[in-house]
Amino acid sequence: MSRSFPQRVRLVILTMTVWMIETTATAGSTKKQSQSEPVDFSSQIRPIISGKCFSCHGPDESSRKAKLRLDVRDEAIKERKGSRAIVPGDIANSEMIRRVTATDPDDVMPPPKSGRTLSAAEIDLIRRWIQQGARYTPHWSFLKPERPPLPRVKMKSWPRNAIDSFILAKLEKNDLKPSPPADRHTLIRRLALDLTGLPPTPAEVDAFVNDKQSDAYERLVDRLLSSPAYGERWARVWLDLSRYADSAGYGSDPLRPNIWPWRDWVIRALNDNMPYDRFTIEQIAGDLLLQDPSSENQDPVIATAFHRNTMTNTEGGTDDEEFRVAAVKDRANTTAQIWMGLTMGCAQCHTHKYDPITQREYYQFYAFFNQTEDNDQPDERPTMPLPTKEQREKMDKLKAQISEMEKARKKTTPEFAAELAEWEKAQAKGIEWIALEPVAVKSYEGATLSKQADNSILASGDSPERDTYTIKARTSLTNITAVRLELLPEESLPNQGPGRAAETGKVVLNELQLAVRSPKTEPPRARFVRVELPGTQRVLSLAEIQVFNERENVAPKGKANQSTTDSGAEASRAIDGNTDGNFDAASTTMTKAQESPWWELDLGADTPLEEIAIWNRTDRGLGTRLADFKVLAFDAQRKTVWERNFNAVPTPTTRVRVPDEKEVRLQHASADYSESGYAVSKAVDGSADAKNGWSIGDKTGRAHAASFEIEGNPIQEEGSLLIFTLVQKYGTNHTLGHFRLSVTTQPPPVRELPENIKEILAARPEERTEKQGGDLADYFGEFAPPVGRIDDGGKKLRKELDDIKPVALPVMRELAADRRRESHLLNKGNFLNPGERVEPGVPAAFHAFPQGAPTNRLGLAEWLISRDNPLTARVAVNRLWAQLFGIGIVETEEDFGTQGALPSHRDLLDWLAVEFRDNGWDMKAMLKTIVMSATYQQSSRVTPELLERDPRNRLLSRGPRRRLDAEMVRDEALALSGLLSRKIGGPSVYPWQPDGLWRAAFNGERTWATSKGEDRYRRGLYTFWRRTVPYPSMATFDAPSRETCTVRRIHTNTPLQAFVTLNDPVYVEASQALARRLMSEGGQTIADRVRYGLQLCLARPAKDEQVKTLVELYEKELAQYRDHEADAQKLATEPIGPLPENLSAAEAAAWTSVANVLLNLDGVLTKG
């Protein structure tokens, strides 16, 4: 859907915000230091040498030059070859001073080519610091915070709590005064947006403005903190931190529609005011907490999905271990950054260049997260089912019914015993399998397949990473009931096979497919093969087209042509024998953008067509162009002899057999052995995903077999051609090495017996133990005819139970003790290059690991929230402060290390940290403390003096003012219009977005199913979030993709943002709804309605000049739309729907224009 306002709507920008950037290291610090004033290492010297010297002379010994280390005093003052870099108190003999003041480019430090030249002021500071004794102090944030005394202030009447004393002292030091208090209209809007993310209603504004009691503001704070909307507003911050998304990421970015219960847990925890220490422990290690076995409380385990927000790569051929390791690294990095503000990820390839974290310590920290069961699987296991109340009740009822039937089934009946005896006799005779003689064998990836004397097939020669085999066999049999696949050992294969994986002989069969072709079917004969791409402004780009007869690819012998040619990408490239889809390899065709481009191959004469393969372009994500294409075949007279439409994009290839054939459904798969997680049923479940299939695991070097029953009776003609397709996408050469296909006509059930059942049947009935007899009966009972213990009613109940699909939430779960992994330092971060073994541990530069704590994730969580941790409380309160004031006391919320910004008010930060920690980690109490301060309640009005002396408000000389976050912009528009749904929680929703965006996805789901009803109007944090294609209007307002942890959003101001709020159908619909609200609630006159709209949207009384301007706009719009009824109807009803009775389309359209202006006012889009 494409929407825009009529061109004649002219909007006036009422207010423009100009963001100014201050370059000084400490805000408001304009006074020049005297030569005698002490130089502080932590705040003045460390930032200089950390930023300009540590990369070569810091903690990382691998990049350290001249063995000189400046981050440690003992090393910096040590004598080396007769000189010392720093001689405390002696400038003349300090080599450092000589080098930083040198003029010879070969001698001066830092080297000119580094781009880190020291300024004269910086050199002067270093000179004075050495002269004063070169005293080192630890980095400020690595020291445990202590509660500082309140500073003395002159303006004693201003502070309302301790925060104000710290702010005022800094203001007075800089000869500034606080701004006056904001008026009540400003305060309630500011407070409502900060605490709930939603604007106040007119009734709420009036109630607060007219409340004369002294505690009116505090009661307002308490009410907003207790609102359910509070948890939604603050959950949004945590979703950024936790890299929450509804998709798994990487190139294919498959959907992850089962993660939302964790998002709801966050909202619930915040609304319940869960203490921050508990909030920490449950997310990092909730699965390791002791639980009452009788308790139904699953929240601690649900919380662990926090670290299942890591990305998963399900693309074919990827290495599970590589991406499992990537996920573990991400968990380590994210944990350190969220709780401690450390850029620990910088130490995964080498020792951190600036902070005291060695590479070994990084992998010790990593080791805490290296023992969980998840390992990059498409099904996201381990998962925890979370049935709804209705689902749980139904499941309990069905289980009870099934249990009763099971009891009845255990009562052996004469009929069942007779059936079992007959079946045992049949097993003694064995199943008569007839080996099929292959008439054609083919490997798509170049392996050599050879038919053996016993009709088996042996693979040799090239061993591709993954492969697909096609085996054709004619049979005189009819009424075939089952097929069998034998995996056979062979001396020439690794570990004697039956697979080709190096050293192990492992194999994974992702999918076994069977088709049957009538003996009367002949391949169609065609001279021309044509690819068409219907549609306007489309570009057809092909890597290769292969056309096979029974023996070979005949395409290279033909002549290619195409509708147009762009960039020299001739049609002949698609038949050059090179399937490389990278355009830079000069083997890919390309047409110009045009109406329905085509590519065509002339084979020279009518040729029997057996198979056609279409290879797609693979670079720059442009393969998605080849969606919804068509392939046709014409004979020499250009009569169509065959055609097929393809909706899915080839990734990178799509193959199709041309002659008519019938697909045969294989069912009731059974095998003598299946590896855990790779059941034989997965080989016929319709999914050819690389991580989904049948495997025998490490049971190699011996024969195995699987059988599959055929549904119905599709093979009824003698001489039918059976076509087997064996898909092997797992990668790392896990392909079939030696195998044989057989069929049988024996009546079902046809089963391949597991090894334990074979052992039981080998013993005479009288020699079997009671358990063996029970196991045999249970096994037979699974497929025995209904005259025995299983009847159709039981099957129906089981199917009904199976059809209930609760949300399966991915969770953290520790490996069993006997399956624990070894953790190693990874050289250069490469998972294929492990170094020394490491045990879980924490960096030595910080506080000790808690005594008695387990060395697992639970112990780590306890270490993070320990009273001795210097960072956790500071980082947490700084984050809260940044959300309220727009910038943290430490601006670099993500980095409290030596490269991070210095705090604008260090004592205040320490006071807040200690208050937060000692007050039970109470998040709501901390927020209340901040918003109750006079600092927060100041007017945000900017005077010329404040703009000059405190341009970025780092001294807090005025109240906070900033543009709303992406979700708030949307939520506010919906709330003011009356459309907003207040529904909390549940699956993510799909509000309107432009058509076709998901077609950019590499594969997987490509359709955005726009939600209906109230789900169209849910709050922004419920919007379905796909990492590769984030919701566009919110991305325009700086929402992140959430592929990694985002600690703070960097706000931008761009014209695109105005296009969104003016023209996006979501905002058009909000304008339409607001217009109808103005007409129904705003009074009878135009001025009254305008006044009401201004007061509703701005939460303050309207000014006469504002009313006058909008009244004039309304009258002009009304006159225009009365003359253009069709335009009026469109603007008034699309997309919101029909107008209420007795409502003029021209009036509704005019009010929609006014409402759109209201929603785009600076005072609406900005918190001030």
Secondary structure, DSSP 8 states (H G I E B T S, - for coil): ------TT----------------SSTT------TTS---IIIIIHHHHHHHTHHHHSS-TTS-STT--SSSHHHHTSEETTEES--TT-STTBHHHHHHT--STTT-SS-GGGT----HHHHHHHHHHHHTT------GGGS----------S-TTS-SSHHHHHHHHHHHHTT-----B--HHHHHHHHHHHHHSS---HHHHHHHHT--STTHHHHHHHHHHTSHHHHHHHHHHHHHHTT--SB--TTT--B-TT-HHHHHHHHHHHHTT--HHHHHHHHHHGGGS---TT----HHHHHGGGGG-S----STT--HHHHHHHHHHHHHHHHHHHHH---GGGGSSSS-SSSS--HHHHHHHHHTTTTBS--S-TT-SSEEEE--HHHHHHHHHHHHHHHHHHHHHTS--HHHHHHHHHHHHHHHH----EE--EEEEEETTS-EEEE-TTS-EEEES---SSEEEEEEEEE---S--EEEEEE---TTSGGG-SB-STTT---EE-EEEEEEE-TT----EEEEEEEE--SSSB---EEEEEEE-SSSB-GGGSEEEES---TT--GGGGGSS-----GGGT------SBSS-EEEEEEEEEEE--EEEEEE--STTGGGGS-SEEEEEE-TT--EEEEEEE-S--SSEEEEE-S--EEE-EEEEEES---TT--GGGGGSS---TT-SEE-TT--SS-EEEEEEESS----STTEEEEEEEEE-S-TT--B-EEEEEEE---S------HHHHHHHHS-GGGS-HHHHHHHHHHHHTTS-TTSS--HHHHHHHHHHHT---EEEE---B--GGG---EEEEGGG-TTSEEEEE-S---TTS----TT--SSHHHHHHHHT-TT-SSHHHHHHHHHHHHHHSS-SSS-TT--STTS---SSHHHHHHHHHHHHHTTS-HHHHHHHHHTSTTTTB-----HHHHHHSTT-TT--S---EE--HHHHHHHHHHHHT-------SS-B-----TTGGGGSSSS--------GGGGG--GGGB---TTS--HHHHHTT----SS--S-------HHHHHHHHH-HHHHHHHHHHHHHHHHHS-SSHHHHHHHHHHHHHSS---HHHHHHHHHHHHHHHHHHHH-HHHHHHHHHTTT----TT--HHHHHHHHHHHHHHHT-HHHHEE-
